[in-house]
Amino acid sequence: MRVKFLHGLRWTSLRLRLVVVFALVALTAAVSASGIAYWLNREAVLTRTQDSALNDFRQEMQNRAASLPLEPTQSELQTAAVQMSSSGNPHYSVLLVGESGGKEAVGYSNLDTFTPADVPKSLREAVNKEQKVTPGNPYTYHLFWQRITLRKQPYLVSGTKIIGGGPTGYMLTSLDKERQDLNSLAWSLAIATTLALIGAALLAQAAATTVLRPVQRLGDAARRLGEGKLDTRLRVSGTDELADLSRTFNMTAASLEKKVDDMSAREEASRRFVADMSHELRTPLTAITAVSEVLEEEADSLDPMIAPAVQIVVSETRRLNTLVENLMEVTRFDAGTARLVLDYVDIADQITACIDARAWLDAVDLDAERGIMVALDPRRLDVILANLIGNALKHGGSPVRVSVRLEGEELVIAVRDHGPGIPEDVLPHVFDRFYKASASRPRSEGSGLGLSIAMENAHIHGGTITAANSTEGGAVFVLRLPRDSAVDSESEQDGGA
């Protein structure tokens, strides 16, 4: 289950991207809300403590420090500082500085916690600076404060001077309790942010499952449709966009199935028509062939004006006969009725018999060792070799070299000519049916199906044929067949010529 979940969250998956987006949005919102809440609470807590301490210190300065003589003694300053510190709420330390006999006198509420050295220089300068009295500023001295850190602890320090003469007072109060409260608040907000992030991830996972499950079903259906299962349909429920997409898919699949069925029916009708036509042509063609052979035998005794016409009739009759036979062979392949009749043959003897039967011995060089036994259909191999060697002699040029070798469990037969080779733009189409390399010569003695039939015969053996140009000149056709055919052999004839 864990492996399946991790596979569903691969880096390129829509599910992971949706979870990440949800998490980022939730994290941004939670961090923003937590930051704002922390800042507001921090200011509220510090301001409340600060205002309370400053107001109390101002009041104590007015009540106690202002009642001291203009030149108080150190003892008087000490007593006043202790009284001010003990009555402060919140508790704070006090430092009173005055002049007695031309000398500075200092009173401490607690010498261990607050001394003149703890007062920032900038604060002392601000407190002792006499302000200009204006309609908007009736006081010559103001109360100033700073937040500082002493001995790694936060403090609030403030100071003011008695107007009209008198001591200068400084107050120091700890903010450690407020810091602890703010730290607790920060931890609470961090936990809330984490929980919000986890909740967003779970929500995103649930949303992704809800949204992506129909998409996944659609993807599976499209994959089955691509595999040829045209009856694939989706169950549609709801009225949302995904339901509309499923309906569109079903309509598309139904339309595609209908079109494929129509095309298959037309293709089947076309194959049947070609097969029936070829079969029907054989009877009259047989009679025409017999007559043309008689005319060919009597050609020498015919009128010289008639003899060329007779030769044309004989040639075209043979061409028509070959075309009909090839069409019938092609329809067998298209219909899937072509079968192999396997036999173990000596490949060298088989190629020699093919060449000898067509009187090509003088034009073909054979490089094949005797004793190479291969399981194949001799008749179909003869068709392949006749087409490849005949094509080489017709379009390439003598001598044509046929070489045989074994590569592992494969039989490799290479047919090479010494012609000009095959143009690069023609190479991809040499096995196409009725393909003509030159549009200016649409007619030829062949049917235009020879190489296509050769390829089909190679395929039915489980092999293939490739065409290329040799680096030494000329074209090379390479036939590759398994040494022991993996297809089932058939004992009956397939009815082909």
Residue pairs with C-beta under 8 A, 6 or more apart in sequence:
8 15
9 15
9 16
9 19
10 16
14 208
14 212
14 215
15 205
15 208
15 209
15 212
18 204
18 207
18 208
18 211
18 212
19 201
19 204
19 205
19 208
21 204
22 200
22 201
22 203
22 204
22 207
23 197
23 200
23 201
23 204
25 200
26 196
26 197
26 199
26 200
26 201
27 193
27 196
27 197
27 200
29 196
30 192
30 193
30 196
30 197
31 193
34 189
34 190
34 192
34 193
37 189
38 182
38 185
38 186
38 189
41 182
41 185
42 182
42 185
45 178
45 181
45 182
46 147
46 175
46 178
49 90
49 156
49 173
49 175
49 178
50 145
50 156
52 89
52 90
53 88
53 90
53 92
53 156
53 158
53 171
53 173
54 143
54 145
54 158
54 171
56 88
56 89
56 90
56 92
57 84
57 88
57 92
57 94
57 143
57 158
57 160
57 169
57 171
58 143
58 160
60 84
60 87
60 88
60 94
61 84
61 160
61 162
61 169
64 80
64 83
64 84
65 80
65 84
65 96
65 162
65 166
65 167
65 169
66 162
66 166
68 76
68 77
68 80
68 98
68 166
68 167
69 76
70 165
70 166
71 98
71 99
71 100
71 101
72 80
72 96
72 98
72 100
72 105
72 167
73 100
73 105
74 100
74 105
74 106
74 107
76 107
77 96
77 97
77 98
77 105
77 106
77 107
77 167
78 107
78 108
79 107
80 96
80 107
80 167
81 94
81 95
81 96
81 107
81 108
81 109
82 94
82 109
84 94
84 96
84 109
84 169
85 91
85 92
85 93
85 94
85 109
85 110
86 109
88 94
88 171
88 173
90 173
91 173
92 171
92 172
92 173
93 108
93 109
93 110
93 113
93 114
93 171
93 172
93 173
94 107
94 108
94 109
94 114
94 169
94 170
94 171
95 106
95 107
95 108
95 109
95 114
95 115
95 116
95 119
95 169
95 170
95 171
95 172
96 106
96 107
96 167
96 168
96 169
96 170
97 104
97 105
97 106
97 107
97 116
97 167
97 168
97 169
97 170
98 104
98 105
98 107
98 166
98 167
98 168
99 105
106 116
107 167
108 114
108 115
113 172
114 170
114 172
118 150
118 157
118 172
119 157
119 159
119 170
120 146
120 148
120 157
122 146
123 144
123 145
123 146
123 157
123 158
123 159
123 170
124 159
126 142
126 144
126 159
127 141
127 142
127 144
127 159
127 160
127 161
127 168
127 170
128 161
128 168
130 140
130 141
131 137
131 139
131 140
131 141
131 142
133 139
133 140
139 163
140 163
141 160
141 161
141 162
141 163
142 160
143 158
143 159
143 160
144 158
144 159
144 160
145 156
145 157
145 158
145 159
146 156
146 157
146 158
147 154
147 155
147 156
147 157
147 175
148 154
148 155
148 156
148 157
149 155
153 174
153 176
154 174
154 175
154 176
154 178
154 179
155 172
155 173
155 174
155 175
156 171
156 172
156 173
156 175
157 170
157 171
157 172
158 170
158 171
159 168
159 169
159 170
159 171
160 168
160 169
161 167
161 168
161 169
162 168
162 169
211 242
214 242
214 245
214 246
215 242
217 234
218 234
218 242
218 245
218 246
218 249
221 232
221 233
221 234
221 249
221 253
222 249
224 232
225 232
225 253
225 256
230 253
230 256
230 257
230 260
231 257
232 253
233 250
233 253
233 254
234 246
234 249
234 250
235 246
236 243
236 246
236 247
236 250
237 243
271 331
271 334
271 335
274 327
274 330
274 331
275 328
275 331
275 335
277 327
278 324
278 327
278 328
278 331
279 328
281 324
282 324
285 317
285 320
285 321
285 324
288 317
288 320
289 317
289 318
289 321
292 310
292 313
292 314
292 317
292 318
293 314
295 302
295 310
295 313
295 314
296 310
296 311
296 314
299 307
299 310
299 311
302 310
315 445
319 445
319 447
322 446
322 447
323 447
323 449
325 497
326 447
326 449
326 450
326 453
327 447
327 449
328 496
328 497
329 338
329 383
329 449
329 453
329 456
329 496
329 497
330 433
330 449
330 452
330 453
330 456
332 338
332 494
332 496
333 453
333 456
333 460
337 494
338 456
338 460
338 494
338 496
339 490
339 492
339 494
340 376
340 377
340 380
340 460
340 461
340 485
340 487
340 488
340 489
340 490
341 377
341 378
341 379
341 489
341 490
341 491
341 492
341 493
341 494
342 375
342 376
342 377
342 485
342 489
342 490
343 375
343 376
343 377
343 378
344 373
344 374
344 375
345 373
345 374
345 376
345 378
345 381
346 370
346 371
346 372
346 373
347 368
347 372
347 373
347 374
347 404
347 411
347 413
348 366
348 368
348 369
348 370
348 371
348 372
348 404
349 370
350 378
350 381
350 382
350 385
351 366
351 368
351 385
351 402
351 404
351 413
352 366
353 382
354 381
354 382
354 385
354 386
354 389
355 361
355 364
355 366
355 385
355 389
355 402
357 382
358 386
358 389
358 390
360 389
360 393
360 400
363 393
363 398
363 399
363 400
364 389
364 393
364 399
364 400
364 401
364 402
365 399
365 400
365 401
365 402
366 402
367 401
367 402
367 403
367 404
368 402
368 403
368 404
369 404
372 404
372 406
372 411
374 411
374 481
374 483
374 484
375 483
375 484
375 485
375 489
376 461
376 481
376 485
377 457
377 460
377 461
379 496
380 457
380 460
380 461
381 457
383 453
383 454
383 457
384 454
384 457
384 458
384 465
384 479
385 402
385 413
385 415
387 450
387 451
387 453
387 454
388 415
388 451
388 454
388 465
388 477
388 479
389 400
389 402
389 415
390 450
391 446
391 450
391 451
391 477
392 400
392 415
392 416
392 417
392 419
392 475
392 477
393 400
393 417
394 445
394 446
395 417
395 419
395 475
396 417
396 418
396 419
396 420
396 474
396 475
397 417
397 418
397 419
397 474
398 417
398 418
399 418
400 415
400 416
400 417
400 418
401 414
401 415
401 416
402 413
402 414
402 415
403 413
403 414
403 416
404 411
404 412
404 413
405 412
405 414
406 412
406 483
409 482
409 483
409 484
410 463
410 480
410 481
410 482
410 483
411 479
411 480
411 481
411 482
411 483
412 478
412 479
412 480
413 478
413 479
413 481
414 476
414 477
414 478
414 479
415 476
415 477
415 478
415 479
416 470
416 474
416 475
416 476
416 477
417 474
417 475
418 473
418 474
419 474
419 475
420 473
420 474
421 469
421 470
421 473
421 474
421 475
422 430
422 437
422 467
422 469
422 475
423 437
426 437
427 467
427 468
427 469
429 435
430 437
430 451
430 467
431 451
431 452
431 454
431 455
431 465
431 467
432 452
433 448
433 449
433 452
434 448
434 449
435 448
436 442
436 444
436 448
451 465
454 465
455 464
455 465
458 464
458 465
458 479
458 480
458 481
460 487
461 481
461 482
461 485
461 487
462 481
462 482
462 485
462 486
462 487
463 479
463 480
463 481
463 482
464 479
464 480
465 477
465 478
465 479
465 480
466 477
466 478
466 480
467 475
467 476
467 477
467 478
468 475
468 476
468 478
469 475
469 476
470 476
